[in-house]
Amino acid sequence: MSLTSPGLFLSRYLSLRQDHQTRYFAIRTSNYVINIIFTTIRNIVITWLYSLCEYATP
């Protein structure tokens, strides 16, 4: 009992830690992707508005 308990605890702890790292990595990656998408959309909109203003001015 006392021999298997620490091993079981350690394996559970490591699996929980691995799961936490994986979730953190997934959240960080999705935030990174969302940031890139928003930056791209913002740049496109700014360029579009700028071209509209250029076309609007005689």
Backbone as XML, in Angstrom:
<?xml version="1.0"?>
<chain id="A" units="angstrom">
  <residue number="1" name="MET">
    <atom name="N" x="0.839" y="-1.207" z="0.000"/>
    <atom name="CA" x="0.000" y="0.000" z="0.000"/>
    <atom name="C" x="0.874" y="1.257" z="0.000"/>
  </residue>
  <residue number="2" name="SER">
    <atom name="N" x="1.857" y="1.271" z="0.920"/>
    <atom name="CA" x="2.679" y="2.475" z="1.026"/>
    <atom name="C" x="3.656" y="2.594" z="-0.144"/>
  </residue>
  <residue number="3" name="LEU">
    <atom name="N" x="3.894" y="1.474" z="-0.862"/>
    <atom name="CA" x="4.807" y="1.525" z="-2.001"/>
    <atom name="C" x="4.099" y="2.018" z="-3.258"/>
  </residue>
  <residue number="4" name="THR">
    <atom name="N" x="2.856" y="1.590" z="-3.463"/>
    <atom name="CA" x="2.144" y="1.977" z="-4.676"/>
    <atom name="C" x="1.554" y="3.376" z="-4.557"/>
  </residue>
  <residue number="5" name="SER">
    <atom name="N" x="1.278" y="3.832" z="-3.345"/>
    <atom name="CA" x="0.631" y="5.130" z="-3.160"/>
    <atom name="C" x="1.449" y="6.301" z="-3.718"/>
  </residue>
  <residue number="6" name="PRO">
    <atom name="N" x="2.763" y="6.405" z="-3.400"/>
    <atom name="CA" x="3.515" y="7.535" z="-3.965"/>
    <atom name="C" x="3.610" y="7.481" z="-5.483"/>
  </residue>
  <residue number="7" name="GLY">
    <atom name="N" x="3.764" y="6.280" z="-6.035"/>
    <atom name="CA" x="3.844" y="6.143" z="-7.488"/>
    <atom name="C" x="2.550" y="6.570" z="-8.151"/>
  </residue>
  <residue number="8" name="LEU">
    <atom name="N" x="1.435" y="6.160" z="-7.551"/>
    <atom name="CA" x="0.131" y="6.531" z="-8.092"/>
    <atom name="C" x="-0.064" y="8.045" z="-8.014"/>
  </residue>
  <residue number="9" name="PHE">
    <atom name="N" x="0.325" y="8.603" z="-6.864"/>
    <atom name="CA" x="0.194" y="10.047" z="-6.678"/>
    <atom name="C" x="1.056" y="10.793" z="-7.692"/>
  </residue>
  <residue number="10" name="LEU">
    <atom name="N" x="2.295" y="10.297" z="-7.890"/>
    <atom name="CA" x="3.214" y="10.957" z="-8.816"/>
    <atom name="C" x="2.690" y="10.898" z="-10.244"/>
  </residue>
  <residue number="11" name="SER">
    <atom name="N" x="2.172" y="9.740" z="-10.650"/>
    <atom name="CA" x="1.662" y="9.617" z="-12.025"/>
    <atom name="C" x="0.435" y="10.500" z="-12.226"/>
  </residue>
  <residue number="12" name="ARG">
    <atom name="N" x="-0.412" y="10.565" z="-11.193"/>
    <atom name="CA" x="-1.593" y="11.435" z="-11.302"/>
    <atom name="C" x="-1.174" y="12.898" z="-11.376"/>
  </residue>
  <residue number="13" name="TYR">
    <atom name="N" x="-0.187" y="13.255" z="-10.552"/>
    <atom name="CA" x="0.296" y="14.638" z="-10.545"/>
    <atom name="C" x="0.901" y="15.008" z="-11.897"/>
  </residue>
  <residue number="14" name="LEU">
    <atom name="N" x="1.701" y="14.101" z="-12.460"/>
    <atom name="CA" x="2.339" y="14.381" z="-13.740"/>
    <atom name="C" x="1.312" y="14.487" z="-14.854"/>
  </residue>
  <residue number="15" name="SER">
    <atom name="N" x="0.290" y="13.625" z="-14.820"/>
    <atom name="CA" x="-0.728" y="13.680" z="-15.876"/>
    <atom name="C" x="-1.544" y="14.966" z="-15.744"/>
  </residue>
  <residue number="16" name="LEU">
    <atom name="N" x="-1.839" y="15.368" z="-14.527"/>
    <atom name="CA" x="-2.566" y="16.626" z="-14.326"/>
    <atom name="C" x="-1.720" y="17.805" z="-14.801"/>
  </residue>
  <residue number="17" name="ARG">
    <atom name="N" x="-0.421" y="17.747" z="-14.490"/>
    <atom name="CA" x="0.466" y="18.836" z="-14.883"/>
    <atom name="C" x="0.574" y="18.893" z="-16.406"/>
  </residue>
  <residue number="18" name="GLN">
    <atom name="N" x="0.667" y="17.733" z="-17.035"/>
    <atom name="CA" x="0.744" y="17.685" z="-18.490"/>
    <atom name="C" x="-0.533" y="18.238" z="-19.112"/>
  </residue>
  <residue number="19" name="ASP">
    <atom name="N" x="-1.681" y="17.881" z="-18.530"/>
    <atom name="CA" x="-2.959" y="18.373" z="-19.033"/>
    <atom name="C" x="-3.034" y="19.885" z="-18.894"/>
  </residue>
  <residue number="20" name="HIS">
    <atom name="N" x="-2.555" y="20.394" z="-17.773"/>
    <atom name="CA" x="-2.573" y="21.841" z="-17.547"/>
    <atom name="C" x="-1.680" y="22.549" z="-18.558"/>
  </residue>
  <residue number="21" name="GLN">
    <atom name="N" x="-0.488" y="22.002" z="-18.811"/>
    <atom name="CA" x="0.421" y="22.613" z="-19.778"/>
    <atom name="C" x="-0.182" y="22.589" z="-21.177"/>
  </residue>
  <residue number="22" name="THR">
    <atom name="N" x="-0.836" y="21.488" z="-21.523"/>
    <atom name="CA" x="-1.440" y="21.373" z="-22.847"/>
    <atom name="C" x="-2.554" y="22.405" z="-23.010"/>
  </residue>
  <residue number="23" name="ARG">
    <atom name="N" x="-3.384" y="22.536" z="-21.972"/>
    <atom name="CA" x="-4.485" y="23.501" z="-22.036"/>
    <atom name="C" x="-3.928" y="24.918" z="-22.129"/>
  </residue>
  <residue number="24" name="TYR">
    <atom name="N" x="-2.900" y="25.209" z="-21.346"/>
    <atom name="CA" x="-2.290" y="26.535" z="-21.373"/>
    <atom name="C" x="-1.712" y="26.830" z="-22.747"/>
  </residue>
  <residue number="25" name="PHE">
    <atom name="N" x="-1.051" y="25.826" z="-23.337"/>
    <atom name="CA" x="-0.462" y="26.006" z="-24.661"/>
    <atom name="C" x="-1.556" y="26.248" z="-25.698"/>
  </residue>
  <residue number="26" name="ALA">
    <atom name="N" x="-2.662" y="25.517" z="-25.578"/>
    <atom name="CA" x="-3.766" y="25.688" z="-26.532"/>
    <atom name="C" x="-4.370" y="27.081" z="-26.408"/>
  </residue>
  <residue number="27" name="ILE">
    <atom name="N" x="-4.551" y="27.540" z="-25.171"/>
    <atom name="CA" x="-5.114" y="28.878" z="-24.953"/>
    <atom name="C" x="-4.170" y="29.942" z="-25.512"/>
  </residue>
  <residue number="28" name="ARG">
    <atom name="N" x="-2.867" y="29.755" z="-25.257"/>
    <atom name="CA" x="-1.893" y="30.736" z="-25.731"/>
    <atom name="C" x="-1.846" y="30.766" z="-27.250"/>
  </residue>
  <residue number="29" name="THR">
    <atom name="N" x="-1.915" y="29.587" z="-27.862"/>
    <atom name="CA" x="-1.873" y="29.516" z="-29.325"/>
    <atom name="C" x="-3.112" y="30.161" z="-29.936"/>
  </residue>
  <residue number="30" name="SER">
    <atom name="N" x="-4.294" y="29.879" z="-29.361"/>
    <atom name="CA" x="-5.522" y="30.451" z="-29.916"/>
    <atom name="C" x="-5.529" y="31.973" z="-29.739"/>
  </residue>
  <residue number="31" name="ASN">
    <atom name="N" x="-5.020" y="32.442" z="-28.613"/>
    <atom name="CA" x="-4.927" y="33.892" z="-28.423"/>
    <atom name="C" x="-4.001" y="34.511" z="-29.453"/>
  </residue>
  <residue number="32" name="TYR">
    <atom name="N" x="-2.899" y="33.819" z="-29.752"/>
    <atom name="CA" x="-1.939" y="34.303" z="-30.747"/>
    <atom name="C" x="-2.588" y="34.378" z="-32.127"/>
  </residue>
  <residue number="33" name="VAL">
    <atom name="N" x="-3.333" y="33.328" z="-32.484"/>
    <atom name="CA" x="-3.994" y="33.284" z="-33.791"/>
    <atom name="C" x="-5.060" y="34.373" z="-33.888"/>
  </residue>
  <residue number="34" name="ILE">
    <atom name="N" x="-5.849" y="34.535" z="-32.819"/>
    <atom name="CA" x="-6.891" y="35.572" z="-32.804"/>
    <atom name="C" x="-6.252" y="36.955" z="-32.945"/>
  </residue>
  <residue number="35" name="ASN">
    <atom name="N" x="-5.121" y="37.149" z="-32.275"/>
    <atom name="CA" x="-4.413" y="38.425" z="-32.352"/>
    <atom name="C" x="-3.963" y="38.704" z="-33.782"/>
  </residue>
  <residue number="36" name="ILE">
    <atom name="N" x="-3.419" y="37.689" z="-34.447"/>
    <atom name="CA" x="-2.975" y="37.853" z="-35.842"/>
    <atom name="C" x="-4.159" y="38.192" z="-36.738"/>
  </residue>
  <residue number="37" name="ILE">
    <atom name="N" x="-5.280" y="37.479" z="-36.551"/>
    <atom name="CA" x="-6.462" y="37.710" z="-37.382"/>
    <atom name="C" x="-6.985" y="39.129" z="-37.193"/>
  </residue>
  <residue number="38" name="PHE">
    <atom name="N" x="-7.068" y="39.561" z="-35.924"/>
    <atom name="CA" x="-7.571" y="40.913" z="-35.666"/>
    <atom name="C" x="-6.643" y="41.972" z="-36.236"/>
  </residue>
  <residue number="39" name="THR">
    <atom name="N" x="-5.337" y="41.755" z="-36.123"/>
    <atom name="CA" x="-4.386" y="42.715" z="-36.672"/>
    <atom name="C" x="-4.521" y="42.805" z="-38.184"/>
  </residue>
  <residue number="40" name="THR">
    <atom name="N" x="-4.681" y="41.648" z="-38.822"/>
    <atom name="CA" x="-4.823" y="41.626" z="-40.279"/>
    <atom name="C" x="-6.098" y="42.352" z="-40.712"/>
  </residue>
  <residue number="41" name="ILE">
    <atom name="N" x="-7.200" y="42.051" z="-40.032"/>
    <atom name="CA" x="-8.479" y="42.703" z="-40.372"/>
    <atom name="C" x="-8.361" y="44.216" z="-40.172"/>
  </residue>
  <residue number="42" name="ARG">
    <atom name="N" x="-7.717" y="44.609" z="-39.057"/>
    <atom name="CA" x="-7.565" y="46.040" z="-38.779"/>
    <atom name="C" x="-6.744" y="46.722" z="-39.864"/>
  </residue>
  <residue number="43" name="ASN">
    <atom name="N" x="-5.657" y="46.078" z="-40.272"/>
    <atom name="CA" x="-4.817" y="46.662" z="-41.332"/>
    <atom name="C" x="-5.580" y="46.771" z="-42.645"/>
  </residue>
  <residue number="44" name="ILE">
    <atom name="N" x="-6.378" y="45.756" z="-42.962"/>
    <atom name="CA" x="-7.170" y="45.786" z="-44.200"/>
    <atom name="C" x="-8.182" y="46.931" z="-44.149"/>
  </residue>
  <residue number="45" name="VAL">
    <atom name="N" x="-8.854" y="47.071" z="-43.001"/>
    <atom name="CA" x="-9.862" y="48.137" z="-42.866"/>
    <atom name="C" x="-9.208" y="49.509" z="-42.957"/>
  </residue>
  <residue number="46" name="ILE">
    <atom name="N" x="-8.060" y="49.661" z="-42.292"/>
    <atom name="CA" x="-7.363" y="50.948" z="-42.339"/>
    <atom name="C" x="-6.947" y="51.277" z="-43.771"/>
  </residue>
  <residue number="47" name="THR">
    <atom name="N" x="-6.410" y="50.281" z="-44.481"/>
    <atom name="CA" x="-6.003" y="50.504" z="-45.870"/>
    <atom name="C" x="-7.204" y="50.858" z="-46.740"/>
  </residue>
  <residue number="48" name="TRP">
    <atom name="N" x="-8.311" y="50.148" z="-46.499"/>
    <atom name="CA" x="-9.527" y="50.391" z="-47.271"/>
    <atom name="C" x="-10.059" y="51.799" z="-47.034"/>
  </residue>
  <residue number="49" name="LEU">
    <atom name="N" x="-10.121" y="52.204" z="-45.754"/>
    <atom name="CA" x="-10.591" y="53.554" z="-45.437"/>
    <atom name="C" x="-9.667" y="54.611" z="-46.029"/>
  </residue>
  <residue number="50" name="TYR">
    <atom name="N" x="-8.360" y="54.330" z="-45.957"/>
    <atom name="CA" x="-7.394" y="55.276" z="-46.508"/>
    <atom name="C" x="-7.579" y="55.430" z="-48.018"/>
  </residue>
  <residue number="51" name="SER">
    <atom name="N" x="-7.808" y="54.320" z="-48.706"/>
    <atom name="CA" x="-8.017" y="54.390" z="-50.154"/>
    <atom name="C" x="-9.340" y="55.089" z="-50.473"/>
  </residue>
  <residue number="52" name="LEU">
    <atom name="N" x="-10.363" y="54.869" z="-49.625"/>
    <atom name="CA" x="-11.635" y="55.566" z="-49.832"/>
    <atom name="C" x="-11.442" y="57.069" z="-49.691"/>
  </residue>
  <residue number="53" name="CYS">
    <atom name="N" x="-10.680" y="57.479" z="-48.673"/>
    <atom name="CA" x="-10.435" y="58.902" z="-48.472"/>
    <atom name="C" x="-9.651" y="59.479" z="-49.644"/>
  </residue>
  <residue number="54" name="GLU">
    <atom name="N" x="-8.695" y="58.701" z="-50.146"/>
    <atom name="CA" x="-7.910" y="59.181" z="-51.290"/>
    <atom name="C" x="-8.793" y="59.324" z="-52.520"/>
  </residue>
  <residue number="55" name="TYR">
    <atom name="N" x="-9.704" y="58.370" z="-52.727"/>
    <atom name="CA" x="-10.603" y="58.460" z="-53.880"/>
    <atom name="C" x="-11.608" y="59.599" z="-53.703"/>
  </residue>
  <residue number="56" name="ALA">
    <atom name="N" x="-12.010" y="59.846" z="-52.458"/>
    <atom name="CA" x="-13.026" y="60.861" z="-52.200"/>
    <atom name="C" x="-12.472" y="62.265" z="-52.413"/>
  </residue>
  <residue number="57" name="THR">
    <atom name="N" x="-11.185" y="62.447" z="-52.107"/>
    <atom name="CA" x="-10.616" y="63.793" z="-52.267"/>
    <atom name="C" x="-10.336" y="64.066" z="-53.740"/>
  </residue>
  <residue number="58" name="PRO">
    <atom name="N" x="-10.773" y="65.173" z="-54.250"/>
    <atom name="CA" x="-10.568" y="65.495" z="-55.675"/>
    <atom name="C" x="-9.128" y="65.905" z="-55.956"/>
  </residue>
</chain>
